[in-house]
């Protein structure tokens, strides 16, 4: 009898529908990572590393300060060039541009330093160290800049001399507009000399290139934040 009951139960177990165990709930610690396609507008590779050297907000502030510094620096340079070009003969203009740059550069760097420190990079303390670093950054490019400035001045003297007539027409028109401002008229008369104008143009071109290279140097060296000790 007992064996018959066991046989019936075994038969029922074989004929009963098989039920699958429900799958356990999976709760990942983080959502699945979905690959984001690369935006073609975002540069990659070496170009990306170059772009990262110019953070958007910081670089915009640098450009604002740089515009003021460029105007101030160029006016300072132009004033000293005006003085030295009257003290030296015209054939020594290449020397006058160097002297004007040597005298005006320390003044311009000091003014630029305060703008970079308090508005662009917004660092605190280390006044003397950062000021000296600013001079170091500018000093690294100063000698090549002076050589380029002198060579470019001589090149522009030749180019402007060959196109002197259009230049004189433009300056003559400016003199008419500024006829009630004696200092400006005097400056324009001085600039009407193609050799003198070459020095002012060469100075403006050189300053444009030093603006970009200066930002990288100041960000990476002059105003580089100190590493906090853990």
C-alpha positions as CSV (number, residue, x, y, z in Angstrom):
1,X,0.0,0.0,0.0
2,X,2.7,2.4,1.0
3,X,4.7,1.6,-2.1
4,X,1.6,2.3,-4.3
5,X,1.3,5.8,-2.7
6,X,4.9,6.6,-3.4
7,X,4.5,5.5,-7.0
8,X,1.4,7.7,-7.4
9,X,3.3,10.7,-6.0
10,X,6.3,10.1,-8.2
11,X,4.0,9.9,-11.2
12,X,2.3,13.2,-10.3
13,X,5.7,14.8,-9.9
14,X,6.7,13.8,-13.4
15,X,3.4,14.9,-15.0
16,X,3.1,18.2,-13.1
17,X,4.0,21.3,-15.2
18,X,7.4,22.6,-14.6
19,X,7.6,26.2,-13.3
20,X,10.6,28.3,-13.8
21,X,12.1,30.2,-10.9
22,X,11.6,33.9,-11.3
23,X,14.7,35.8,-12.3
24,X,16.2,37.8,-9.4
25,X,15.8,41.5,-9.5
26,X,19.0,43.3,-10.6
27,X,19.7,46.7,-9.0
28,X,22.9,48.1,-10.4
29,X,24.9,50.6,-8.3
30,X,24.8,53.0,-11.2
31,X,22.8,53.4,-14.4
32,X,24.1,51.8,-17.5
33,X,26.8,53.7,-19.3
34,X,25.6,54.9,-22.7
35,X,28.4,56.0,-25.0
36,X,27.9,59.6,-26.1
37,X,28.8,60.3,-29.7
38,X,31.6,62.7,-30.3
39,X,30.4,66.2,-31.3
40,X,32.1,67.1,-34.5
41,X,32.2,70.7,-33.3
42,X,34.5,69.7,-30.4
43,X,38.1,69.3,-31.6
44,X,40.0,66.2,-30.7
45,X,43.6,65.2,-30.4
46,X,46.3,67.8,-30.5
47,X,43.9,70.6,-31.4
48,X,41.9,69.7,-28.2
49,X,45.0,70.2,-26.1
50,X,45.6,73.6,-27.7
51,X,41.9,74.6,-27.1
52,X,42.2,73.6,-23.4
53,X,45.0,76.1,-23.0
54,X,42.4,78.8,-23.4
55,X,39.5,78.3,-21.0
56,X,36.5,80.3,-22.3
57,X,35.7,82.5,-19.3
58,X,39.3,83.1,-18.3
59,X,40.4,83.8,-21.9
60,X,37.5,86.3,-22.4
61,X,38.6,88.2,-19.3
62,X,42.2,88.0,-20.5
63,X,41.2,89.5,-23.8
64,X,39.3,92.4,-22.1
65,X,42.4,93.2,-20.0
66,X,44.6,92.5,-23.0
67,X,42.8,95.1,-25.0
68,X,43.4,97.8,-22.3
69,X,47.0,96.6,-21.9
70,X,47.6,96.7,-25.6
71,X,46.3,100.2,-26.0
72,X,48.2,101.4,-22.9
73,X,51.4,99.6,-23.8
74,X,51.2,100.8,-27.4
75,X,50.6,104.4,-26.4
76,X,53.5,104.2,-24.0
77,X,55.7,102.7,-26.7
78,X,54.6,105.3,-29.2
79,X,55.3,108.2,-26.8
80,X,58.9,107.0,-26.2
81,X,59.4,106.2,-29.9
82,X,58.3,109.8,-30.7
83,X,60.8,111.1,-28.2
84,X,63.7,108.8,-29.3
85,X,63.1,109.4,-33.0
86,X,63.5,113.1,-32.4
87,X,66.7,112.6,-30.4
88,X,68.3,110.2,-32.9
89,X,68.8,110.6,-36.7
90,X,66.4,108.9,-39.0
91,X,69.0,106.3,-40.1
92,X,69.0,105.0,-36.5
93,X,65.2,104.4,-36.3
94,X,65.9,100.6,-35.9
95,X,67.7,101.6,-32.7
96,X,65.0,104.0,-31.6
97,X,62.3,101.3,-31.7
98,X,64.5,99.0,-29.5
99,X,65.1,101.8,-26.9
100,X,61.4,102.7,-26.9
101,X,60.5,99.1,-26.3
102,X,63.0,98.7,-23.5
103,X,61.8,101.7,-21.7
104,X,58.1,101.2,-22.1
105,X,58.0,97.4,-21.5
106,X,58.6,97.5,-17.7
107,X,55.8,100.1,-17.3
108,X,53.4,98.1,-19.4
109,X,54.2,94.8,-17.6
110,X,53.5,96.3,-14.2
111,X,50.2,97.7,-15.3
112,X,49.3,94.4,-17.0
113,X,50.2,92.4,-13.8
114,X,47.5,94.1,-11.7
115,X,44.9,93.4,-14.3
116,X,45.8,89.8,-14.7
117,X,46.1,89.2,-10.9
118,X,42.8,90.8,-9.8
119,X,40.5,90.3,-12.8
120,X,41.8,87.4,-15.0
121,X,43.4,84.8,-12.8
122,X,42.1,86.1,-9.4
123,X,44.9,84.9,-7.3
124,X,45.6,86.0,-3.7
125,X,49.0,86.9,-2.1
126,X,52.4,86.2,-3.7
127,X,52.6,89.7,-5.1
128,X,56.3,89.9,-5.5
129,X,56.7,86.3,-6.8
130,X,53.9,86.7,-9.4
131,X,55.2,90.1,-10.4
132,X,58.7,88.7,-11.0
133,X,57.2,85.7,-12.9
134,X,55.4,88.1,-15.2
135,X,58.7,89.7,-16.0
136,X,60.1,86.2,-16.6
137,X,57.3,85.3,-19.0
138,X,57.7,88.5,-21.0
139,X,61.5,88.4,-20.7
140,X,61.6,85.0,-22.4
141,X,60.0,86.4,-25.5
142,X,61.5,89.9,-25.2
143,X,64.8,89.2,-27.0
144,X,63.2,87.4,-30.0
145,X,60.5,90.1,-30.0
146,X,63.1,92.8,-30.2
147,X,64.9,91.1,-33.1
148,X,61.6,90.6,-34.9
149,X,60.6,94.2,-34.2
150,X,63.9,95.6,-35.6
151,X,63.8,93.3,-38.7
152,X,60.1,94.1,-39.4
153,X,60.7,97.8,-39.1
154,X,63.4,97.7,-41.8
155,X,61.1,95.6,-44.0
156,X,58.2,98.0,-43.6
157,X,60.4,100.9,-44.3
158,X,61.1,99.5,-47.7
159,X,57.5,98.5,-48.4
160,X,56.1,101.9,-47.2
161,X,58.7,103.8,-49.2
162,X,57.5,102.0,-52.4
163,X,53.9,102.9,-51.5
164,X,54.5,106.3,-50.1
165,X,51.9,108.2,-52.2
166,X,48.8,106.4,-50.8
167,X,50.1,106.7,-47.3
168,X,50.7,110.4,-47.6
169,X,47.2,110.9,-48.9
170,X,45.7,109.1,-45.9
171,X,47.8,111.0,-43.4
172,X,47.0,114.3,-45.1
173,X,43.3,113.6,-44.8
174,X,43.7,112.8,-41.1
175,X,45.7,116.1,-40.6
176,X,42.7,118.0,-42.0
177,X,40.3,116.3,-39.6
178,X,42.6,116.9,-36.6
179,X,43.6,120.5,-37.6
180,X,42.3,121.9,-34.3
181,X,44.4,119.5,-32.2
182,X,48.0,120.7,-32.5
183,X,49.7,117.7,-30.7
184,X,47.9,115.2,-32.9
185,X,48.8,117.2,-36.1
186,X,52.4,117.2,-35.0
187,X,52.3,113.5,-34.5
188,X,50.7,112.9,-37.9
189,X,53.3,115.1,-39.6
190,X,56.0,113.0,-37.9
191,X,54.2,109.7,-39.0
192,X,53.9,111.0,-42.6
193,X,57.5,110.0,-43.0
194,X,57.4,106.4,-44.2
195,X,60.4,105.5,-42.1
196,X,58.8,106.7,-38.9
197,X,55.4,105.0,-39.8
198,X,57.2,101.7,-40.1
199,X,58.2,101.7,-36.5
200,X,54.6,102.3,-35.3
201,X,53.2,99.5,-37.5
202,X,55.9,97.0,-36.5
203,X,55.3,97.7,-32.9
204,X,51.5,97.0,-33.3
205,X,52.1,93.7,-35.1
206,X,54.6,92.5,-32.6
207,X,52.3,93.2,-29.7
208,X,49.5,91.2,-31.3
209,X,51.6,88.0,-31.3
210,X,52.9,88.5,-27.7
211,X,49.3,88.7,-26.4
212,X,48.5,85.1,-27.2
213,X,51.8,83.7,-26.2
214,X,51.7,85.7,-23.0
215,X,48.3,84.2,-21.9
216,X,49.7,80.7,-22.0
217,X,52.8,81.7,-20.0
218,X,50.9,83.6,-17.4
219,X,48.3,80.8,-16.9
220,X,50.9,78.0,-16.7
221,X,53.6,79.9,-14.8
222,X,53.0,83.4,-13.5
223,X,49.6,82.8,-11.8
224,X,49.6,79.0,-11.6
225,X,47.8,78.1,-8.3
226,X,49.9,76.4,-5.7
227,X,49.3,72.7,-5.1
228,X,47.5,72.2,-1.8
229,X,49.4,69.7,0.4
230,X,47.2,66.8,1.5
